[in-house]
Amino acid sequence: MTTQNRGSIAKVVSASLIGTTIEWYDFFLYTSAAALVFGKLFFPSNDPLTGTLLAFLTYAVGFLARPVGGLVFGHFGDRVGRKKLLVLSLLLMGGSTCAMGILPTYASVGVLAPILLTLLRLVQGFALGGEWGGAVLIVSEHGDDKRRGFWASWPQCGAPGGNLLATAVLAILAGTQSDEAFLSWGWRIPFLLSGVLVVIGLWIRLAVSESPVFLAAQEKSKPTHAPVVEVFRNNWRAVLITIGSRMAENVSYYVITAFILVYVTTGLGLPKSAGLNAVLIGSAVHFVTIPLWGILSDRIGRRPVYLFGAIGMAAWSFAFFAMLDTKNSGVIILAATVGLVLHGAMYGPQAAFFSEQFPTRVRYTGLSVGGQLSSIAAGAVAPLIAVALFKEFGSTIPVSLYVVAMCVLTVIALLAACETKGESLHSEVLTERGHVPA
């Protein structure tokens, strides 16, 4: 790769990473707030776990909107280009998050408060459903075939980056304010900060050029049918592989980063800072290790790295809660950090692996629809199921078994897939088989 090409891909990676970090900041900010304050402010109840469950229901609603966002953004992204849709997704995400920061609570307007919160959550989910596919594609399609795993892993860093930023802001506020002040007005500050971050993200993202792979494909041919029709007609197998591969990755991530906040406070009686600090430090390590897993996938293949993460997560799901139960802050941090490193083994090669499953003219749609449908079945319900299992059985063993079951589904999906390392994204053999032959 020439120096000029390296500069070009670095610019694209930077723009994509900053944009995805901002969008995931907005999304995870809601997740943390749902675990810490939304149950009390928008869903008051005599039982703290019941209020938290109701708050997580609105959290799940955001996931329901993600496949719709993936479908709409994917359709137009495959028709008019990746860049325009990425700008729109950032505007929608930032606007809805800022609006959450000025929402009246249940004490002020009654049932209207949770209704407005739910509507804004739908907008968040819709925007994020279109963001992820476009962000990983514009990098995948700019980079070279031999190092795609590395380059495409960087937008994935936006997830821990956004979580790191959201958790850091919440941790600072929780550490410098009384519980009363944080519950009264302090929680609003990180939501309003999103407006400033979006302006920065737009300035950087608007400077990125359109995907050269997309432009080349547009010159040759365009979808004769709606992209979603072609995806399910010719690439249904790739969609199923994408959905199955995300099950363990999605569920484990939200158990580690969202359910931990509920468990350490309600289950163990520890201050919320214990969970926030663990997620904060774990996310920092997660951010650094994701590109390393991407590099490894360029050398030994996507599937071996992904399989290691899924199998490792199944084993760690039991050790994770055993370490939390020690109530030792250092051990809790280690539990979250190791869990997120194992998650990175799945998340690092995922962007390149999924991009390589679909042909260019329907890649945005295929990647988005497959990825976001799995979010409903996995990420949307993971905190709900975890909280419900813990409430019902009073034990974390059922939660660990739930994670193991999702890991088994992911292993099956990966074994059904072919290795795609080093394949050209220009190849149209994908249209006939739903995947690139090894």
Contacts in CASP RR format, 6 or more apart in sequence:
PFRMAT RR
TARGET T0000
AUTHOR 0000-0000-0000
METHOD contacts of the structure
MODEL  1
MTTQNRGSIAKVVSASLIGTTIEWYDFFLYTSAAALVFGKLFFPSNDPLT
GTLLAFLTYAVGFLARPVGGLVFGHFGDRVGRKKLLVLSLLLMGGSTCAM
GILPTYASVGVLAPILLTLLRLVQGFALGGEWGGAVLIVSEHGDDKRRGF
WASWPQCGAPGGNLLATAVLAILAGTQSDEAFLSWGWRIPFLLSGVLVVI
GLWIRLAVSESPVFLAAQEKSKPTHAPVVEVFRNNWRAVLITIGSRMAEN
VSYYVITAFILVYVTTGLGLPKSAGLNAVLIGSAVHFVTIPLWGILSDRI
GRRPVYLFGAIGMAAWSFAFFAMLDTKNSGVIILAATVGLVLHGAMYGPQ
AAFFSEQFPTRVRYTGLSVGGQLSSIAAGAVAPLIAVALFKEFGSTIPVS
LYVVAMCVLTVIALLAACETKGESLHSEVLTERGHVPA
1 9 0 8 1.000
1 144 0 8 1.000
1 147 0 8 1.000
5 144 0 8 1.000
8 142 0 8 1.000
8 209 0 8 1.000
9 139 0 8 1.000
9 142 0 8 1.000
9 143 0 8 1.000
9 144 0 8 1.000
9 151 0 8 1.000
11 207 0 8 1.000
11 208 0 8 1.000
12 138 0 8 1.000
12 139 0 8 1.000
12 142 0 8 1.000
12 143 0 8 1.000
12 208 0 8 1.000
12 209 0 8 1.000
13 139 0 8 1.000
13 151 0 8 1.000
13 154 0 8 1.000
13 155 0 8 1.000
14 204 0 8 1.000
15 201 0 8 1.000
15 204 0 8 1.000
15 205 0 8 1.000
15 207 0 8 1.000
15 208 0 8 1.000
16 86 0 8 1.000
16 135 0 8 1.000
16 136 0 8 1.000
16 138 0 8 1.000
16 139 0 8 1.000
16 154 0 8 1.000
16 155 0 8 1.000
16 205 0 8 1.000
16 208 0 8 1.000
17 154 0 8 1.000
17 155 0 8 1.000
17 157 0 8 1.000
17 158 0 8 1.000
18 200 0 8 1.000
18 201 0 8 1.000
18 204 0 8 1.000
18 205 0 8 1.000
19 86 0 8 1.000
19 90 0 8 1.000
19 131 0 8 1.000
19 135 0 8 1.000
19 158 0 8 1.000
19 201 0 8 1.000
19 204 0 8 1.000
19 205 0 8 1.000
20 131 0 8 1.000
20 132 0 8 1.000
20 135 0 8 1.000
20 155 0 8 1.000
20 156 0 8 1.000
20 157 0 8 1.000
20 158 0 8 1.000
20 159 0 8 1.000
21 157 0 8 1.000
21 158 0 8 1.000
21 161 0 8 1.000
21 162 0 8 1.000
21 165 0 8 1.000
22 90 0 8 1.000
22 93 0 8 1.000
22 94 0 8 1.000
22 162 0 8 1.000
22 194 0 8 1.000
22 197 0 8 1.000
22 198 0 8 1.000
22 200 0 8 1.000
22 201 0 8 1.000
23 89 0 8 1.000
23 90 0 8 1.000
23 93 0 8 1.000
23 94 0 8 1.000
23 127 0 8 1.000
23 128 0 8 1.000
23 131 0 8 1.000
24 128 0 8 1.000
24 158 0 8 1.000
24 159 0 8 1.000
24 161 0 8 1.000
24 162 0 8 1.000
24 163 0 8 1.000
24 166 0 8 1.000
25 161 0 8 1.000
25 162 0 8 1.000
25 163 0 8 1.000
25 165 0 8 1.000
25 166 0 8 1.000
25 194 0 8 1.000
25 197 0 8 1.000
26 93 0 8 1.000
26 94 0 8 1.000
26 96 0 8 1.000
26 97 0 8 1.000
26 124 0 8 1.000
26 166 0 8 1.000
26 194 0 8 1.000
27 93 0 8 1.000
27 124 0 8 1.000
27 125 0 8 1.000
27 128 0 8 1.000
28 159 0 8 1.000
28 162 0 8 1.000
28 163 0 8 1.000
28 166 0 8 1.000
28 167 0 8 1.000
28 257 0 8 1.000
29 97 0 8 1.000
29 166 0 8 1.000
29 169 0 8 1.000
29 170 0 8 1.000
29 190 0 8 1.000
29 191 0 8 1.000
29 194 0 8 1.000
30 59 0 8 1.000
30 97 0 8 1.000
30 100 0 8 1.000
30 121 0 8 1.000
30 124 0 8 1.000
31 59 0 8 1.000
31 166 0 8 1.000
31 254 0 8 1.000
31 257 0 8 1.000
31 258 0 8 1.000
31 383 0 8 1.000
32 166 0 8 1.000
32 167 0 8 1.000
32 170 0 8 1.000
32 258 0 8 1.000
32 261 0 8 1.000
32 276 0 8 1.000
33 170 0 8 1.000
33 187 0 8 1.000
33 191 0 8 1.000
34 52 0 8 1.000
34 55 0 8 1.000
34 56 0 8 1.000
34 58 0 8 1.000
34 59 0 8 1.000
34 258 0 8 1.000
34 383 0 8 1.000
35 52 0 8 1.000
35 55 0 8 1.000
35 56 0 8 1.000
35 258 0 8 1.000
35 261 0 8 1.000
35 262 0 8 1.000
35 383 0 8 1.000
36 170 0 8 1.000
36 174 0 8 1.000
36 187 0 8 1.000
36 261 0 8 1.000
36 265 0 8 1.000
36 272 0 8 1.000
37 182 0 8 1.000
37 183 0 8 1.000
37 187 0 8 1.000
38 55 0 8 1.000
38 58 0 8 1.000
38 117 0 8 1.000
39 45 0 8 1.000
39 51 0 8 1.000
39 52 0 8 1.000
39 54 0 8 1.000
39 55 0 8 1.000
40 51 0 8 1.000
40 183 0 8 1.000
41 105 0 8 1.000
41 106 0 8 1.000
41 107 0 8 1.000
41 113 0 8 1.000
41 183 0 8 1.000
41 187 0 8 1.000
42 55 0 8 1.000
42 58 0 8 1.000
42 105 0 8 1.000
42 106 0 8 1.000
42 113 0 8 1.000
42 114 0 8 1.000
42 117 0 8 1.000
43 51 0 8 1.000
43 54 0 8 1.000
43 55 0 8 1.000
43 106 0 8 1.000
43 114 0 8 1.000
44 51 0 8 1.000
44 106 0 8 1.000
44 107 0 8 1.000
45 51 0 8 1.000
45 54 0 8 1.000
48 266 0 8 1.000
49 262 0 8 1.000
49 266 0 8 1.000
49 387 0 8 1.000
49 391 0 8 1.000
52 262 0 8 1.000
52 266 0 8 1.000
52 387 0 8 1.000
53 384 0 8 1.000
53 387 0 8 1.000
53 388 0 8 1.000
53 391 0 8 1.000
54 114 0 8 1.000
56 258 0 8 1.000
56 383 0 8 1.000
56 384 0 8 1.000
56 387 0 8 1.000
57 384 0 8 1.000
58 114 0 8 1.000
58 117 0 8 1.000
58 118 0 8 1.000
58 121 0 8 1.000
59 121 0 8 1.000
59 258 0 8 1.000
59 380 0 8 1.000
59 383 0 8 1.000
60 380 0 8 1.000
60 381 0 8 1.000
60 383 0 8 1.000
60 384 0 8 1.000
61 118 0 8 1.000
61 121 0 8 1.000
61 122 0 8 1.000
62 121 0 8 1.000
62 122 0 8 1.000
62 124 0 8 1.000
62 125 0 8 1.000
62 126 0 8 1.000
62 380 0 8 1.000
63 125 0 8 1.000
63 375 0 8 1.000
63 376 0 8 1.000
63 379 0 8 1.000
63 380 0 8 1.000
64 122 0 8 1.000
64 376 0 8 1.000
64 380 0 8 1.000
65 121 0 8 1.000
65 122 0 8 1.000
65 123 0 8 1.000
65 124 0 8 1.000
65 125 0 8 1.000
65 126 0 8 1.000
65 129 0 8 1.000
66 125 0 8 1.000
66 126 0 8 1.000
66 128 0 8 1.000
66 129 0 8 1.000
66 130 0 8 1.000
66 372 0 8 1.000
66 375 0 8 1.000
66 376 0 8 1.000
67 129 0 8 1.000
67 369 0 8 1.000
67 370 0 8 1.000
67 372 0 8 1.000
67 373 0 8 1.000
67 375 0 8 1.000
67 376 0 8 1.000
68 126 0 8 1.000
69 125 0 8 1.000
69 126 0 8 1.000
69 127 0 8 1.000
69 129 0 8 1.000
69 130 0 8 1.000
69 368 0 8 1.000
69 372 0 8 1.000
70 129 0 8 1.000
70 130 0 8 1.000
70 133 0 8 1.000
70 365 0 8 1.000
70 368 0 8 1.000
70 369 0 8 1.000
70 372 0 8 1.000
71 228 0 8 1.000
71 365 0 8 1.000
71 368 0 8 1.000
71 369 0 8 1.000
72 126 0 8 1.000
72 130 0 8 1.000
73 85 0 8 1.000
73 88 0 8 1.000
73 89 0 8 1.000
73 129 0 8 1.000
73 130 0 8 1.000
73 131 0 8 1.000
73 133 0 8 1.000
73 134 0 8 1.000
73 364 0 8 1.000
73 368 0 8 1.000
74 85 0 8 1.000
74 130 0 8 1.000
74 133 0 8 1.000
74 134 0 8 1.000
74 227 0 8 1.000
74 364 0 8 1.000
74 365 0 8 1.000
74 366 0 8 1.000
74 368 0 8 1.000
74 369 0 8 1.000
75 226 0 8 1.000
75 227 0 8 1.000
75 228 0 8 1.000
75 365 0 8 1.000
76 84 0 8 1.000
76 85 0 8 1.000
77 84 0 8 1.000
77 85 0 8 1.000
77 134 0 8 1.000
77 364 0 8 1.000
77 365 0 8 1.000
78 223 0 8 1.000
78 227 0 8 1.000
78 361 0 8 1.000
78 362 0 8 1.000
78 363 0 8 1.000
78 364 0 8 1.000
78 365 0 8 1.000
79 222 0 8 1.000
79 223 0 8 1.000
79 227 0 8 1.000
81 210 0 8 1.000
81 211 0 8 1.000
81 214 0 8 1.000
81 364 0 8 1.000
82 134 0 8 1.000
82 137 0 8 1.000
82 138 0 8 1.000
82 141 0 8 1.000
82 210 0 8 1.000
82 211 0 8 1.000
82 214 0 8 1.000
82 364 0 8 1.000
83 138 0 8 1.000
83 205 0 8 1.000
83 208 0 8 1.000
83 209 0 8 1.000
83 210 0 8 1.000
83 211 0 8 1.000
85 130 0 8 1.000
85 134 0 8 1.000
85 364 0 8 1.000
86 131 0 8 1.000
86 134 0 8 1.000
86 135 0 8 1.000
86 138 0 8 1.000
86 205 0 8 1.000
87 202 0 8 1.000
87 205 0 8 1.000
87 206 0 8 1.000
89 127 0 8 1.000
89 128 0 8 1.000
89 129 0 8 1.000
89 130 0 8 1.000
89 131 0 8 1.000
90 127 0 8 1.000
90 131 0 8 1.000
90 198 0 8 1.000
90 201 0 8 1.000
90 202 0 8 1.000
90 205 0 8 1.000
91 198 0 8 1.000
91 202 0 8 1.000
92 123 0 8 1.000
92 126 0 8 1.000
92 127 0 8 1.000
93 123 0 8 1.000
93 124 0 8 1.000
93 127 0 8 1.000
93 128 0 8 1.000
93 131 0 8 1.000
93 198 0 8 1.000
94 127 0 8 1.000
94 194 0 8 1.000
94 195 0 8 1.000
94 197 0 8 1.000
94 198 0 8 1.000
95 123 0 8 1.000
95 194 0 8 1.000
95 195 0 8 1.000
95 198 0 8 1.000
96 120 0 8 1.000
96 121 0 8 1.000
96 123 0 8 1.000
96 124 0 8 1.000
96 127 0 8 1.000
97 120 0 8 1.000
97 124 0 8 1.000
97 191 0 8 1.000
97 194 0 8 1.000
97 195 0 8 1.000
98 191 0 8 1.000
98 192 0 8 1.000
98 194 0 8 1.000
98 195 0 8 1.000
98 198 0 8 1.000
99 120 0 8 1.000
100 117 0 8 1.000
100 120 0 8 1.000
100 191 0 8 1.000
101 188 0 8 1.000
101 191 0 8 1.000
101 192 0 8 1.000
102 188 0 8 1.000
102 192 0 8 1.000
103 113 0 8 1.000
103 116 0 8 1.000
103 117 0 8 1.000
103 120 0 8 1.000
104 112 0 8 1.000
104 113 0 8 1.000
104 116 0 8 1.000
105 113 0 8 1.000
106 113 0 8 1.000
106 114 0 8 1.000
129 368 0 8 1.000
129 372 0 8 1.000
129 375 0 8 1.000
130 368 0 8 1.000
130 372 0 8 1.000
132 368 0 8 1.000
132 371 0 8 1.000
132 372 0 8 1.000
133 364 0 8 1.000
133 367 0 8 1.000
133 368 0 8 1.000
133 371 0 8 1.000
134 364 0 8 1.000
134 367 0 8 1.000
134 368 0 8 1.000
135 155 0 8 1.000
136 152 0 8 1.000
136 155 0 8 1.000
136 156 0 8 1.000
136 351 0 8 1.000
136 354 0 8 1.000
136 355 0 8 1.000
136 367 0 8 1.000
137 211 0 8 1.000
137 355 0 8 1.000
137 363 0 8 1.000
137 364 0 8 1.000
137 367 0 8 1.000
138 208 0 8 1.000
138 211 0 8 1.000
139 151 0 8 1.000
139 152 0 8 1.000
139 154 0 8 1.000
139 155 0 8 1.000
139 351 0 8 1.000
140 148 0 8 1.000
140 151 0 8 1.000
140 152 0 8 1.000
140 351 0 8 1.000
140 352 0 8 1.000
140 355 0 8 1.000
140 425 0 8 1.000
141 211 0 8 1.000
141 212 0 8 1.000
141 213 0 8 1.000
141 214 0 8 1.000
141 355 0 8 1.000
141 360 0 8 1.000
141 363 0 8 1.000
141 425 0 8 1.000
142 151 0 8 1.000
142 211 0 8 1.000
142 212 0 8 1.000
142 213 0 8 1.000
143 151 0 8 1.000
143 152 0 8 1.000
144 151 0 8 1.000
145 422 0 8 1.000
145 423 0 8 1.000
145 424 0 8 1.000
145 425 0 8 1.000
146 298 0 8 1.000
146 422 0 8 1.000
147 298 0 8 1.000
148 298 0 8 1.000
148 352 0 8 1.000
148 355 0 8 1.000
148 356 0 8 1.000
148 422 0 8 1.000
148 425 0 8 1.000
149 294 0 8 1.000
149 295 0 8 1.000
149 297 0 8 1.000
149 298 0 8 1.000
149 302 0 8 1.000
149 348 0 8 1.000
149 349 0 8 1.000
149 351 0 8 1.000
149 352 0 8 1.000
150 291 0 8 1.000
150 294 0 8 1.000
150 295 0 8 1.000
150 298 0 8 1.000
151 352 0 8 1.000
152 294 0 8 1.000
152 351 0 8 1.000
152 352 0 8 1.000
152 355 0 8 1.000
153 290 0 8 1.000
153 291 0 8 1.000
153 293 0 8 1.000
153 294 0 8 1.000
153 295 0 8 1.000
153 297 0 8 1.000
153 348 0 8 1.000
153 349 0 8 1.000
153 351 0 8 1.000
153 352 0 8 1.000
154 290 0 8 1.000
154 291 0 8 1.000
155 351 0 8 1.000
156 290 0 8 1.000
156 347 0 8 1.000
156 348 0 8 1.000
156 350 0 8 1.000
156 351 0 8 1.000
157 287 0 8 1.000
157 290 0 8 1.000
157 291 0 8 1.000
158 287 0 8 1.000
159 253 0 8 1.000
159 347 0 8 1.000
160 282 0 8 1.000
160 283 0 8 1.000
160 284 0 8 1.000
160 286 0 8 1.000
160 287 0 8 1.000
160 290 0 8 1.000
160 340 0 8 1.000
161 283 0 8 1.000
161 287 0 8 1.000
162 283 0 8 1.000
163 257 0 8 1.000
163 279 0 8 1.000
163 283 0 8 1.000
164 280 0 8 1.000
164 283 0 8 1.000
164 284 0 8 1.000
164 287 0 8 1.000
166 190 0 8 1.000
167 276 0 8 1.000
167 279 0 8 1.000
167 280 0 8 1.000
167 283 0 8 1.000
168 280 0 8 1.000
169 189 0 8 1.000
169 190 0 8 1.000
169 193 0 8 1.000
170 187 0 8 1.000
170 190 0 8 1.000
170 276 0 8 1.000
171 273 0 8 1.000
171 276 0 8 1.000
171 277 0 8 1.000
171 280 0 8 1.000
173 182 0 8 1.000
173 186 0 8 1.000
173 187 0 8 1.000
173 189 0 8 1.000
173 190 0 8 1.000
174 182 0 8 1.000
174 272 0 8 1.000
174 273 0 8 1.000
174 276 0 8 1.000
175 273 0 8 1.000
177 186 0 8 1.000
213 360 0 8 1.000
213 425 0 8 1.000
213 426 0 8 1.000
214 360 0 8 1.000
216 360 0 8 1.000
216 426 0 8 1.000
217 360 0 8 1.000
217 361 0 8 1.000
217 426 0 8 1.000
221 361 0 8 1.000
222 361 0 8 1.000
223 230 0 8 1.000
223 361 0 8 1.000
223 362 0 8 1.000
224 230 0 8 1.000
225 233 0 8 1.000
227 361 0 8 1.000
227 362 0 8 1.000
227 364 0 8 1.000
227 365 0 8 1.000
227 366 0 8 1.000
228 365 0 8 1.000
228 366 0 8 1.000
228 369 0 8 1.000
230 361 0 8 1.000
230 362 0 8 1.000
230 431 0 8 1.000
231 239 0 8 1.000
231 358 0 8 1.000
231 362 0 8 1.000
231 365 0 8 1.000
231 366 0 8 1.000
231 369 0 8 1.000
232 239 0 8 1.000
234 431 0 8 1.000
234 432 0 8 1.000
234 434 0 8 1.000
235 357 0 8 1.000
235 358 0 8 1.000
235 359 0 8 1.000
235 362 0 8 1.000
235 366 0 8 1.000
235 430 0 8 1.000
235 431 0 8 1.000
235 434 0 8 1.000
236 434 0 8 1.000
237 433 0 8 1.000
237 434 0 8 1.000
237 435 0 8 1.000
238 357 0 8 1.000
238 358 0 8 1.000
238 366 0 8 1.000
238 430 0 8 1.000
238 434 0 8 1.000
238 435 0 8 1.000
239 366 0 8 1.000
239 369 0 8 1.000
239 370 0 8 1.000
239 373 0 8 1.000
240 413 0 8 1.000
240 416 0 8 1.000
241 357 0 8 1.000
241 413 0 8 1.000
241 414 0 8 1.000
241 416 0 8 1.000
241 417 0 8 1.000
241 435 0 8 1.000
242 354 0 8 1.000
242 357 0 8 1.000
242 366 0 8 1.000
242 367 0 8 1.000
242 370 0 8 1.000
242 371 0 8 1.000
242 374 0 8 1.000
243 370 0 8 1.000
243 371 0 8 1.000
243 373 0 8 1.000
243 374 0 8 1.000
243 377 0 8 1.000
243 413 0 8 1.000
244 374 0 8 1.000
244 409 0 8 1.000
244 410 0 8 1.000
244 412 0 8 1.000
244 413 0 8 1.000
245 306 0 8 1.000
245 346 0 8 1.000
245 350 0 8 1.000
245 353 0 8 1.000
245 354 0 8 1.000
245 374 0 8 1.000
245 410 0 8 1.000
245 413 0 8 1.000
245 414 0 8 1.000
245 417 0 8 1.000
246 350 0 8 1.000
246 370 0 8 1.000
246 371 0 8 1.000
246 374 0 8 1.000
246 375 0 8 1.000
246 378 0 8 1.000
246 410 0 8 1.000
247 374 0 8 1.000
247 377 0 8 1.000
247 378 0 8 1.000
247 406 0 8 1.000
247 407 0 8 1.000
247 409 0 8 1.000
247 410 0 8 1.000
247 413 0 8 1.000
248 309 0 8 1.000
248 310 0 8 1.000
248 313 0 8 1.000
248 314 0 8 1.000
248 346 0 8 1.000
248 403 0 8 1.000
248 406 0 8 1.000
248 407 0 8 1.000
248 409 0 8 1.000
248 410 0 8 1.000
248 411 0 8 1.000
249 310 0 8 1.000
249 343 0 8 1.000
249 346 0 8 1.000
249 347 0 8 1.000
249 350 0 8 1.000
249 378 0 8 1.000
249 410 0 8 1.000
250 374 0 8 1.000
250 375 0 8 1.000
250 378 0 8 1.000
250 379 0 8 1.000
250 382 0 8 1.000
250 406 0 8 1.000
251 378 0 8 1.000
251 379 0 8 1.000
251 382 0 8 1.000
251 402 0 8 1.000
251 403 0 8 1.000
251 406 0 8 1.000
252 313 0 8 1.000
252 317 0 8 1.000
252 339 0 8 1.000
252 342 0 8 1.000
252 343 0 8 1.000
252 403 0 8 1.000
252 406 0 8 1.000
252 407 0 8 1.000
253 340 0 8 1.000
253 343 0 8 1.000
253 347 0 8 1.000
253 379 0 8 1.000
253 382 0 8 1.000
254 379 0 8 1.000
254 382 0 8 1.000
254 383 0 8 1.000
254 386 0 8 1.000
255 317 0 8 1.000
255 382 0 8 1.000
255 383 0 8 1.000
255 386 0 8 1.000
255 399 0 8 1.000
255 403 0 8 1.000
256 279 0 8 1.000
256 320 0 8 1.000
256 336 0 8 1.000
256 339 0 8 1.000
256 340 0 8 1.000
256 343 0 8 1.000
257 279 0 8 1.000
257 283 0 8 1.000
257 336 0 8 1.000
257 340 0 8 1.000
258 382 0 8 1.000
258 383 0 8 1.000
259 382 0 8 1.000
259 383 0 8 1.000
259 386 0 8 1.000
259 387 0 8 1.000
259 390 0 8 1.000
259 399 0 8 1.000
260 275 0 8 1.000
260 278 0 8 1.000
260 279 0 8 1.000
260 324 0 8 1.000
260 336 0 8 1.000
261 272 0 8 1.000
261 275 0 8 1.000
261 276 0 8 1.000
261 279 0 8 1.000
262 383 0 8 1.000
262 386 0 8 1.000
262 387 0 8 1.000
262 390 0 8 1.000
263 321 0 8 1.000
263 324 0 8 1.000
263 390 0 8 1.000
263 396 0 8 1.000
264 270 0 8 1.000
264 272 0 8 1.000
264 274 0 8 1.000
264 275 0 8 1.000
264 278 0 8 1.000
264 324 0 8 1.000
264 332 0 8 1.000
265 271 0 8 1.000
265 272 0 8 1.000
265 274 0 8 1.000
265 275 0 8 1.000
267 390 0 8 1.000
268 274 0 8 1.000
268 324 0 8 1.000
268 325 0 8 1.000
268 327 0 8 1.000
270 327 0 8 1.000
274 329 0 8 1.000
274 332 0 8 1.000
275 332 0 8 1.000
275 336 0 8 1.000
277 329 0 8 1.000
277 333 0 8 1.000
278 329 0 8 1.000
278 332 0 8 1.000
278 333 0 8 1.000
278 335 0 8 1.000
278 336 0 8 1.000
278 337 0 8 1.000
279 336 0 8 1.000
281 333 0 8 1.000
281 336 0 8 1.000
281 337 0 8 1.000
282 333 0 8 1.000
282 336 0 8 1.000
282 337 0 8 1.000
282 340 0 8 1.000
283 340 0 8 1.000
285 337 0 8 1.000
285 340 0 8 1.000
285 341 0 8 1.000
286 337 0 8 1.000
286 340 0 8 1.000
286 341 0 8 1.000
286 343 0 8 1.000
286 344 0 8 1.000
289 341 0 8 1.000
289 344 0 8 1.000
290 344 0 8 1.000
290 347 0 8 1.000
290 348 0 8 1.000
291 348 0 8 1.000
293 305 0 8 1.000
293 344 0 8 1.000
293 345 0 8 1.000
293 347 0 8 1.000
293 348 0 8 1.000
293 349 0 8 1.000
294 305 0 8 1.000
294 348 0 8 1.000
294 349 0 8 1.000
294 352 0 8 1.000
296 305 0 8 1.000
296 349 0 8 1.000
297 304 0 8 1.000
297 305 0 8 1.000
297 306 0 8 1.000
297 348 0 8 1.000
297 349 0 8 1.000
297 352 0 8 1.000
297 353 0 8 1.000
297 421 0 8 1.000
298 421 0 8 1.000
298 422 0 8 1.000
301 349 0 8 1.000
301 419 0 8 1.000
301 421 0 8 1.000
302 349 0 8 1.000
302 352 0 8 1.000
302 353 0 8 1.000
302 356 0 8 1.000
302 419 0 8 1.000
302 420 0 8 1.000
302 421 0 8 1.000
303 353 0 8 1.000
303 414 0 8 1.000
303 417 0 8 1.000
303 419 0 8 1.000
305 345 0 8 1.000
305 348 0 8 1.000
305 349 0 8 1.000
306 345 0 8 1.000
306 346 0 8 1.000
306 349 0 8 1.000
306 350 0 8 1.000
306 353 0 8 1.000
306 410 0 8 1.000
306 414 0 8 1.000
307 411 0 8 1.000
307 414 0 8 1.000
308 345 0 8 1.000
309 342 0 8 1.000
309 343 0 8 1.000
309 344 0 8 1.000
309 345 0 8 1.000
309 346 0 8 1.000
310 346 0 8 1.000
310 407 0 8 1.000
310 410 0 8 1.000
310 411 0 8 1.000
310 414 0 8 1.000
311 407 0 8 1.000
311 411 0 8 1.000
312 342 0 8 1.000
312 345 0 8 1.000
312 407 0 8 1.000
313 339 0 8 1.000
313 342 0 8 1.000
313 343 0 8 1.000
313 346 0 8 1.000
313 403 0 8 1.000
313 407 0 8 1.000
314 403 0 8 1.000
314 404 0 8 1.000
314 407 0 8 1.000
314 408 0 8 1.000
316 338 0 8 1.000
316 339 0 8 1.000
316 342 0 8 1.000
317 399 0 8 1.000
317 400 0 8 1.000
317 403 0 8 1.000
317 404 0 8 1.000
317 407 0 8 1.000
318 397 0 8 1.000
318 400 0 8 1.000
319 335 0 8 1.000
319 338 0 8 1.000
320 335 0 8 1.000
320 336 0 8 1.000
320 338 0 8 1.000
320 339 0 8 1.000
320 400 0 8 1.000
321 335 0 8 1.000
321 396 0 8 1.000
321 397 0 8 1.000
321 399 0 8 1.000
321 400 0 8 1.000
323 331 0 8 1.000
323 332 0 8 1.000
323 334 0 8 1.000
323 335 0 8 1.000
324 331 0 8 1.000
324 332 0 8 1.000
324 335 0 8 1.000
324 396 0 8 1.000
325 396 0 8 1.000
326 332 0 8 1.000
346 410 0 8 1.000
352 420 0 8 1.000
353 417 0 8 1.000
353 420 0 8 1.000
354 367 0 8 1.000
354 371 0 8 1.000
355 363 0 8 1.000
355 367 0 8 1.000
355 425 0 8 1.000
356 420 0 8 1.000
356 422 0 8 1.000
356 423 0 8 1.000
356 425 0 8 1.000
356 436 0 8 1.000
357 366 0 8 1.000
357 367 0 8 1.000
357 417 0 8 1.000
357 420 0 8 1.000
357 430 0 8 1.000
357 434 0 8 1.000
357 435 0 8 1.000
357 436 0 8 1.000
358 365 0 8 1.000
358 366 0 8 1.000
358 367 0 8 1.000
358 430 0 8 1.000
358 434 0 8 1.000
359 427 0 8 1.000
359 428 0 8 1.000
359 430 0 8 1.000
359 431 0 8 1.000
360 425 0 8 1.000
360 426 0 8 1.000
360 428 0 8 1.000
362 431 0 8 1.000
363 425 0 8 1.000
378 406 0 8 1.000
385 399 0 8 1.000
385 402 0 8 1.000
386 399 0 8 1.000
386 402 0 8 1.000
389 398 0 8 1.000
389 399 0 8 1.000
389 402 0 8 1.000
390 396 0 8 1.000
390 398 0 8 1.000
390 399 0 8 1.000
392 398 0 8 1.000
417 435 0 8 1.000
418 435 0 8 1.000
418 436 0 8 1.000
418 437 0 8 1.000
418 438 0 8 1.000
419 438 0 8 1.000
420 435 0 8 1.000
420 436 0 8 1.000
420 438 0 8 1.000
423 436 0 8 1.000
427 436 0 8 1.000
429 436 0 8 1.000
429 437 0 8 1.000
430 436 0 8 1.000
END
